[in-house]
Structures are given as structure tokens and as C-alpha cells.
Amino acid sequence: MTVQLWNKPKAKIKTETKSKTKTETKSKTKIKPKKRKAQPSNRPTSDECRLATTALSSLHPHVVQQNDERRKTWLESCGRRSSITDSIVSTMLSQNTTEANSTAAFSSLKQMFPEWEQVADCDDISTIEASIRVAGLAKTRAQRIRELVRTVREEQGTISMEYLRDMTDGEIKQELSRFKGLGPKTISCVLLFTLGRDEFPVDTHVLRISQKLNWVPSSATRESAYTHLNEMVPSDVKLDLHCLLVTHGKHCHSCAANGRPQFPPKDGSKLKCPLANLLSSSSVIDKRGEFESVVEKKRIKMETNRNYADINRTTSKAVKQEAYMICSSTLKLEADVIGSIAVKQEVIR
Ligand SMILES: [Zn+2]
């Protein structure tokens, strides 16, 4: 069953607008939706997170295999095998570039400076810059990396960031955020991938897909989505779901930015997006194969408050009530928005 827009004939709207009277204008003012603060969403539910993880795991099995290896390593080494300093610098280099470029930059840096002491002692910044050039923004990154290792050496007496392991998540966030180049997302990645903590980093892919799934509002920022999703996503699927969404966002035409995935299937085909099934029954798939919630579409199409009044008047109470229930249970929008949107229900087989 799908809920469709009530498309009001334009001609009728025009005629009515022309014959508008003072009384009607007053009544229009009355039904104008009040702006209230949006209620916090209770989505995604644990089930939705697990369903998305399972669905995406079937499509991208190598992601989970890679994570299984990661978990095995954590278990065998009690999380102490990889150097935190290496991981942090590596994560700093991974921002705004491809994985291939950041990996190449880190290898080149380590080749030229096998010890972090050498980076801290290096006065000629251009040498560090040259070693990481492939990742881009070399000048800024080189300065930040050298500043990081110099500060750690000054404060700890040695260039080791192992002291972070004994800190709480909150303490680590506070400690790392004072370094330039370590933003909330980078720190979240360090917590998840290096320290094996329960974290759900939100990058551009995670944000975009979460918005499409109505897990966060379309107006959500990375920061607000991070706070919300970290609360909602169950700890045991955080690692897999994060990695799956990132990978999926790079491969799927429906979920990539502007419908242009970074790594589309090589044979020219398009992935059959399993996330479309996770959308509520009140969602539609548009001509481009991208999905949008019906309510979002309605929001865009609503032209004037007069439309609300007119539709409210002509739509039966039962239909409005049912539409309200469907919208509120599946899309979790604020009551004002749902209440002011009248829909006509149609059964599409
Ligand atoms: Zn997709």
C-alpha cells in the first residue's frame, strides 16, 4: 500500500485565490501550521539497524569479512597491537581524499621518516610535505602532523599516545580535540577503529543515507546526526553498519550523492539497492530510481496554506486520520507537519 500525493488542480487554486475574501484570509491565518520544535526521533530502531546491516552485508560481504579480521586482531592483542600515533596520523591523512591516496601518503611518510622522532626533529617542513603530497593539502597536513608529535613528546616525554587506552571515551574526545586537524569525525574513527570503542562515526555517506531512510531529518548536520545515531544504533552493529553505509554510499547509484557513485559496478550495471525495501510503505521510488519519502515530496509541492485548507475541507476525516497514523508511525515527523499535510490514499498493487 502506498500513500500518494493529493495533487490539487492548479486552475482551481488560481480561481479560488482570485476570489479570496477577507473572511477567507482570516481562516487561512487560523489554519497556518505553527512552528514547533521537532520532537526527537525514535528512529532508527534496533531492528531497523540490524535489518540494514544484514541487507547490506549480503551485498558487500567483504566489508564484514574485513571487520571480522579487525575484531580478531583486537581480541588477540587486547587492542594493543597497532600504534595509536600511527592510526591517528593515518586517519588525519584519510580526510578529504581517497583511501588509495591516503594509504600511499602514509606509506611514503613512514618510508621517509621511519620514527616519529624524525618527524618531530624535522625543521624543513617541505620534506614532510613532499612525502604526503599524494593525499593533498600537504602543507597544512605536514604542519599539523609535526605539531601533534612535537606536543606529545613535550608532554609525555616520548612520542607515544598509548596513554589514551586508559581513558574514557569522553576523556579521549577532550584530549584529542585540542589538536588541529582532529575534528569530531576523525576522533570518532580513532575511537572505533583503533581503540575498538562503541562509536558510530558519521561521514558524508552515513549522513546522506540516514537522511534518505528518515533516520535523521533532512536538515540534520553531521554533528547532530552523530549525537542521535550514536544513541540509537546498537553497540554490536556500530562497526559493521558504519563501514557498510560508507561502502554502499560509494557503490550504489540510488544512495550515492547526485546518483553518481564513486565506484559504480564495472560492468555498467546498477546495484539493486536493498535499502529501498527498508523504507516504509509510504515511500515511493521516483523515475531516477532514487527514493524519497512521500512527505518530503508533499512538503515541496505544497504551494500555499490555501492548499492545506482546501484539502482539509475536501478530504474525509477517515482518510486524514489514516494518513496521519501512517505518517506518524513510519516517518516520525513532527505533529504539525503531519497534521497540515492531507493525503489521499491509494492502493497500488
Ligand atoms: Zn543503495
Boltz pocket constraint, residues with backbone or C-beta under 6 A from the ligand:
constraints:
  - pocket:
      binder: B
      contacts: [[A, 248], [A, 252], [A, 253], [A, 254], [A, 255], [A, 273], [A, 274], [A, 275]]
      max_distance: 6.0
